[in-house]
Amino acid sequence: MNYLDLANPGVFDQPMYIPGKPLYAVAKEYGLKIDAIDKLASNENPFGPSPKALRSMANALDSVHLYPDGSCTELKEVIANHLSLSSENIIVGNGSNEVIELLGHVFLRPGLDVVVGSYSFIVYRLVARLFGANVIDVPMDDFKHDLKAMRKAITSNTRLVFIASPNNPTGMANHRSEIIEFIESMPEHVILCFDEAYAEYLEELPDLVPFILEGRNIICLRTFSKIYGLGGLRIGYGYGNPKLIALLNRVRQPFNVNSLSQVAAIGALSDFDFLNQCKKANNLGRKRLVEGLSDLGLKVYGGSANFVFVQVGQGQALFKKLQAKGIIIRPLDSYKLPEYIRITIGTESQNERILTALEQEF
Ligand SMILES: Cc1ncc(COP(=O)(O)O)c(C=O)c1O
């Protein structure tokens, strides 16, 4: 049987997400020890998982024979409390990526448009394409979302607009006043997905809760994969208009979030010492990388998250050279940014190591 003939036609046009190479594969290819590799490619927390999350998971191991709470009842209460909202405002996903896909299930179909920034997080366009929707690419303004141009791109066919602030991979954030102006000008048939994956690293947050409470069509995304250090568990959440959240709940898997992730997230949310330490170290690390990279004559966008975006000339070639030395960064060809790379801010020694390696190249 030729399975190619059986597949839905869209399958062949679906672009695929290319994740960073796993540590195991890099170690094997270059004959390196896994411990000797610095992975600065996926904006993970270089200080590891939240210790409180680890303790919560250890206590929950004996119960993994039971299905998880399919509604994430306790976790939603904790998140709601954290945001001064109620549980009906919250949906928990298998990573915030799952919430993006749920938005597609509910709201997208062929003929509808999704408005995105030209260098925005790739999953937005993958999901739009998965559901046959058109991707309307809006050029960015010095690697930041051009919200005025995005507003102009909205038509009667637009169903979803994605804004990440700070944006991945460019790291640039929009000012609160611009975001509010955008929200206030949004027509009723459009849903804004405001992605706050790096919120905990910011000094100032736009705070869209008042707009959510007013009943606007907004869902904000957060994740436990970044500052909380739980990327491997796959857990993130959306908070927004309860009517919108109720629709997303209709299309998710009954047990989409496993029980260890749920307790880990509850622990992590109150791990304030860990969060403060990570944020402080990230700020120092960013300063060090921006200075060090600028001293090498490179154009650096420090942004406000846990990574820097750097113009290096040939991103792919540099990626390969660094990888052979046991340092993994992110080349950005898949974002149509072949001259740029993204470097996750590491520990002090990781930051020094990559700067030393780059001194040999520039
Ligand atoms: C802007 C943005 N949104 C969403 C995600 C996905 O996060 P999660 O691991 O929760 O699926 C990422 C991950 O890198 C991101 O950078």
The ligand as a Gaussian input file, in Angstrom:
#p B3LYP/6-31G(d) Opt

LIG

0 1
 C        7.784000      32.798000      22.347000
 C        7.611000      31.369000      22.738000
 N        6.382000      30.874000      22.881000
 C        6.165000      29.599000      23.229000
 C        7.225000      28.737000      23.444000
 C        6.939000      27.299000      23.743000
 O        7.041000      27.001000      25.065000
 P        6.615000      25.592000      25.647000
 O        7.871000      24.905000      25.992000
 O        5.783000      25.941000      26.856000
 O        5.803000      24.863000      24.617000
 C        8.517000      29.194000      23.296000
 C        9.651000      28.277000      23.448000
 O       10.762000      28.510000      23.105000
 C        8.720000      30.551000      22.943000
 O        9.945000      31.047000      22.767000

